[in-house]
Amino acid sequence: MTLIKSISGIRGTIGGNVNDNLTPIDAVKFAAAYGTWLLNRNQPRKKLRVIIGRDARISGKMLSNLVINTLIGLGIDIIDVGLSTTPTVEIAVLLENADGGIIVTASHNPKQWNALKLLNEKGEFLNGADGAEVLNVVEANNYSFVEVDNLGTSIKKNGYINRHIEEVLKLELVDVEAVKNANFKIVVDAVNSTGGIAIPALLERLGVECVKLYCEPNGHFPHNPEPLKEHLTEISKLIVKEKANLGIVVDPDVDRLALVCEDGSMFGEEYTLIACADYVLSQTKGNTVSNLSSSRALRDITEKHGGLYQASAVGEVNVVKLMKDTNAVIGGEGNGGIIYPAFHYGRDSLVGVALFLTHLAKSKKSCKELRKSYPSYFISKNKIQLTPEIDIDEILKRIAENYINESVTTIDGVKVDFADEWIHLRKSNTEPVIRIYAESISQEKVDTLTQKIMKEIQLLI
């Protein structure tokens, strides 16, 4: 079974059986549930508008058409922005004063996957309560479609990526002239999705020479689309060959940003947020937020600039809520997700690129030199596969008790903070697995910490 229903949407592999995989019937049911939820929360009922956009996956057009026509059947008007990015659809919801949005994308998953990501009227992902209501509608399987005279309409609006770029370039902290004067040469790997449209277009406006690698938005991903070191060997070689200043890598829906230094080494997904936060905090005093599994380096940088750092539960919606609660000026997640509230509350790689290049240009440093200027931490990500009958909650509770004399956080699994390292254990929502994230000041230390905790878990089992 590869169909995952959650508060943020529905995700699965294309084809197969209904309720087991992401079939056309499952897509229609979920779109109908979302539309019904929108109608229910807008009483008395008014004519609603929803933004629909998609990444370049092979199944994207099929699913997008199913979603659009389902919502039309509910009497909802559609603005179809076509090939797009997740942050572009979020911006479109705001600019069009729409009532919600759906992005047809499975983010960093391989090409056989697709998904529906659901947005509210603020262009933000649904919170837990709203997502649960949508799931309740799906389970009830009770939809009421309108009569023929009340059907919704659909219009296409092309060029929204360019509108997104225009809005990014208007930001006060984006210095277009500084970037142009730096004469950067940059290699871009967009894994043949819509980042291949958006990132080169942004770089052109910034006066950057762009070398394209896998920028044809045809949905045929040439490598695993998650922007991790082991998947980025080709861009690393091409950067060196082209004598480029750096490389930019985005995932298929362009909400995760990874950077590669001029020598082909990884800048590090965790450090995308660190660098952008360093620049923003140098210009705007304030606080920051990331999730519990993100690097401690953000805390260090924030405190250096006199701000307060706080950590949320994992998940973009949790990060956004804490950012709002603490008036954070920048935040995000350690997977390369940049959230800059002066623009909007969503992970946005276009904003990340513009802020990072401004910072790099003004620093007068190379990409490698900039990376070396930040606190050096090493992160390890592992998991322990368990059997379904094991009580994972009890195991996590016992681990927390074992470290009662340390700083323990239990808002999302168990995180234990030590003087110069931490470990975070989380239960998977979809399988009997404990995910283990750890960070320390050396690879040897983080590996030792991880092995120690894994042994403790095995003894508890």
N, C-alpha and C positions, 0 to 999 in steps of 0.2 A: 504494500500500500504506500503510495507516494502522494497522497492528497492531504495537505495540512491546512486545517482551518484554525484561524487565530483571530484575536481582536484587531489585528492590523490588516487582515484580508485573507485571501485563499491562495495557496501555492501548490503546484504539483507538476508532474510530468504529463506531456501531451499524449493523448491516445489511451487505449485500455478501457476499463469498465467504469461505468458511472459510480460515483462515491469512492472509487479506489484511486482514480487518476483525475487529472484536470481535463475533463471532456467538455464538449460544447454545452451539454445539459448542466453540468456543474457550474460553468461560467454564467449561464443564463440565470440559474437559481440564485447565485450569489449576487449578481448584478441586480436582480429583482429585489432581493432582501435589502441591499443598500438603498435602492431607490425607495422602497417602502419605508425604511427607517427615516430617510430624508423627509418624505411626505408626512410621516407621523409627527415629526418634531417641528414641522412648520404648519401648525394649526392656528387659525383656520387656513385651509390649504390655499397656497398661492401658486402661480406658475414658476416652477423652479428651473434653474440652469445649472448644468454640470459640465465641467471641463474633462475631456478625454484625451489622453496622449499615450504614446507607446514607445518602447525602445525598438531596436531593429531586429528582434528575434523573428525567426522564420514563421512562427505561429502568431506573431503579434497582430497582423492585419485581420486574421480570422477572428481572434478573440475580441479585438477592438470593435469589429462590426457586430458581433453578438451582443456585446455590452451596450453599444450605442442603440441598437434596435430594441433591446429589452427596456431600456430607460424611456425611449420614445413611446413604447407600449404602455408605460405607466403615466404618460402625459408630461414627461420632463423634456425640456429643450436641451439640446446638446451643442456645445462648441467643441469641434474636433480639431485639435492642434496637430494631429498626425505624428510623424516621427519627432520625438521630443526627448527630454530628459526629466527625471523626477523633479529636480528643483525648478525646471521651466514650467511644468504643470502647476507646481505650488505657486509660482509667481503669477501664472495666468489666472488662477482662482482669485487672487487679490486684485489684479488689474481689471478683470472683467466683472468684479463684484458678484461672483458666482456663489452658488449655495453648496458646492462641493466639487470633488474631482476624483477621477480614477486614473491611475497610471498602470498600464498593462506592461509589466516587467517583472522578472524574477531576479533582479539585481545581479549579484555575482554568481548565481547558479549556472551550470552548463546549459547548452542551447536547447536540450530536450525539455527543460523546465520553463514554465511561465507562471504568472501570478497577477492578481488584481490588488493594487495598493490603494487604500481608501483614504480620502481627505475630507476634512470638514470645511466650513465656510471661511476659515482663516488660512486655508491652504496647508494645514497641519494634519498629521496622522491622528486618527481617532484615539481617544483615551480609552482606558480599560472599560469604563461603564458604557460608553457609546459602542465600542466594539462588541461588547457582550450583548447589547440589544440587537445588533445586526445578526449575530450568531443565533439568537433566540428566534428571529424571523425565519432564518434558514431552517431551523429545526421544526418550526411550526408548519413550514411549507404552505403558507396561506397568503397568496398574493391576489390583489384585485387590480386588473388592468382596465384602462379607460375605453370608452366607446369611440367610434371612428372620428367623430367631430372634435374630440378632445386629445387626439394624439399629439405628442410632442413633435418638435422639428429638429433638424440637424443642419448646422452650417459648418463649413471648413474655414479655418483661419490659419493660413500658412505664415511662416516667418516669425513664429513666436520665439524661436531660439535667438534671432537677431534682436528682438525686443528685450529679451533677458540680458543679452550682452550690453545693450544700451543702458539698462538699469545698473548693471555692475560698474560700468565706466563712469557713471554719475556719482558713485560713492566717494565721500570726502577723502578717505584714506587710500584710494586707488590713484596713484600718481602716474598717469599715462606718459607724460613727458620723461619722467625719470626712467621708466622702463624702455622707452624708445631710445633714449641716449645711451643705454647700457649695451645696445647692439647684441642682444642675446641670440644665440642659435639653439633651438630646442627640438628634440626628437619627441614625437607624440605616438603612443600606443593606445588606441581606443578600441581594441579587440573587435573591430568591424561592427561597432554599434554607433549610437547617435553621438557619442563623444567625438567621433570622427567628423561630425558636422560642427559641433559646438566649440571644441577646444581650438582647432586651427583657425576658425573664424574669430575667436577672441584674441588669439595671438596676433593675427593679422592687424586687428585694430590697435594692438599694443606695439606694433612695429617690430615684431619678433620674426626672425627667419625660422620657418617651421619645416622640419623634415618629418614626413608622414610615414608611420608604420601601422598597418592594419587600421586604416581610417575609412574604409569603404563600408557604409552602413547596410550590409547584406545579411547580417545575422549568422554568418558562418564564422564562429569564433575559432581563431587559429591556435589558441592555447587555452588552458583553463582560465576563465575570465576573472577569477579572484586575483587582485593585484598583489600577490605575494612574491617574495624573492625567487622561489623555485620556478615560477612561471614567467620570469622576466629576463631570461638569458639573452634573447635576441635583441631587445632594446639596449641592454647593457653593452653588447658588442657594437651595435650601430652608433651609440653615443661616442664611443672611443674612435671608431672609424671616421665619423663625421667631424671629429674635434668639436663636438657640441658643448654648450655650457651646462646642460642638464637634460634629463628626460622627464616627461610627464606621462603618467599612466592613470587611466580612469576605468572604472568598471562599466558594464553595459548601460546602466541608467544614470551614470555620471554623478553619483552622490558620495563616492569614495575617491580620494586623491592620493596617489603614491608618487614619490619623487625619486629620481636616480641621479647620483652625482656624476661629475664630468669624467671620472675614471671608471664608471660603470658600477660602482658600489651603491648599495641602497642608502638613501637618506633615511628611510624607515617610515612606515605608515604612522607609527606613533608620533614621530617628530614632525609630520605635516602640521598637526594642530599646535605643537609646541612653537614652531617657527612663526606661524600666523599669529598666535597669541602674544608672542614676544613683541612683534611689531605693533599690534593693536594696543597692547598695554603701554607701550612706550609713547603712544599718542593720546590714549584715552584711559584715564585711571578707572579701575573698576575690578570686578570679581570675575571668576571663571568657574566653569563646571565641566566635568567629564564623568564617565561612568566608573564604577568600582574596578573594572578590569583594565582601565587605561593607565598609562605610565604616570609615575610619581613626578616625572620631570615637569608636568604642567603646574603642579603645586609649587615646585621650586621656583619656576619662572614667575608665577603669579606673586609669590611672596617677595621676590626680588623687586618687583614693581610696586609693592605696598598694597596689594590686593588680597582678597580672601578666596581660597580655593575650596570647593566642596564637591563631593562625589555622589552621584545618583545611582539608583538601580540601573542595570543594563537595559538598553532600549532607548531609541531616539525620543519617544514620547516622554520618558522619565527624565532624560537630560533636559528637554525643553521646559518641562514643568519646574524643575529646580532652577533653571536659568531665570525663568520669570520670577520665581519666589525670591531670588537673591540679586535681581537686577544685574545679572552677569553681562559683560560687554562682549564676550566671546566664549564659546564652548564647543562641545562635540564629543566624538568618540575616537578611541585609539586605532580605529580601522581606517583612518584617513578622512573622517567625516568632519567638516568644518561648519559650524552654525554661527552665523554672524547676525545678531538680532537687529543691528542698524539697517539691515536689508530685509531679512525674513527669518522665521524660526524653522529652518529646515537645513539639512546637510546639503551643501552646495559646492561642487568642485570648481565651478566658474569663479565664484567669490574667492575660494581658496587659491586658485591660480593667480588671480589679480593681486591679492594681498601678499602672497609669497613673492611674486616677482618684483613688486614695489619694494618689499623688505630687502630682497637680495640686491636690487639695484642700488638702494640707498646705503647698504652696508659696505659696498665696495669689496665684498669678499666673494670667493668662489663658493659654489654649492658645498663642496667638501669642507672648506674652512668654516662656513656657517654652521654646518652640522657639528663640527668639533667644538664649537663655542658653547654647546649646550651640555647639561649634566648627562653623563653616560650611564644608562641603565640597560639591563638585558632582560628581555621578557621570554618566558617559556609558556607554551600552550599545549596541554595534554588532556587526556580523558581516560576514565576507567569505565569499561563496559561491565555492567552488572546483569543479574538475572531479574526478571520482573517481580519475583516474590520478595526481594530485598527491600527493606524500608529505608529509602534514601534519606528521608527527612530525619529519621532517628540517627543515622550516621552523621549527618551534618550537625545535629544537636550535640552529639557526643564530642565531635571535633571542637566545637565552640567551647564546651565545658573544659576540654583539655587545655585550652589557652586562655582561661579566664583572667589570668594576670597580665595578658597583653591587651592591646587595643583591638576589640572584636566588633565587627559590624554585621548585622543579620537582616538588613532590609532586602537583601537579594542573595540567598544562600548564606555562606559564611565567608567573611574576609577577615584575615588576621594581619594586622600591621605590626611589624617589628621595627627596630631602630633604623636599619638600612635596607629592608626588604619587606615584601608582603606576599601573601598567597590568598587566592580567592577560589572558593569551591561553589559551583552552581549545578543545580539539578536540571537536566534537559527536560523540556516540555513535551518532547515527541518520542523519546526512547529512554530505556533504563541506563542512563549514563550520568556520571558526575564529570563535569568539565572543570579542569584545573588550570588556573592562570596564576603565574608567579612572576615576580620581578626582583632583581637584586643588582648589586654593583659589578658583578662579573658573571660570565657564563657558567663557570664552575660552581659559584655559590647558588645561582638560581637552579641549576640542575640538582645540586645537593638538597636544597629545600624541597623541590618537587618530589624527589625520591623518598625523602623522609615522610612527607605527608601521604604519599601513595602507600607506603608500608603501614602507616597508622590506619589507613582506611581498610587495608587488607586484613589487619588484625581485628578490627571491629566487625568485619564481615564474618 
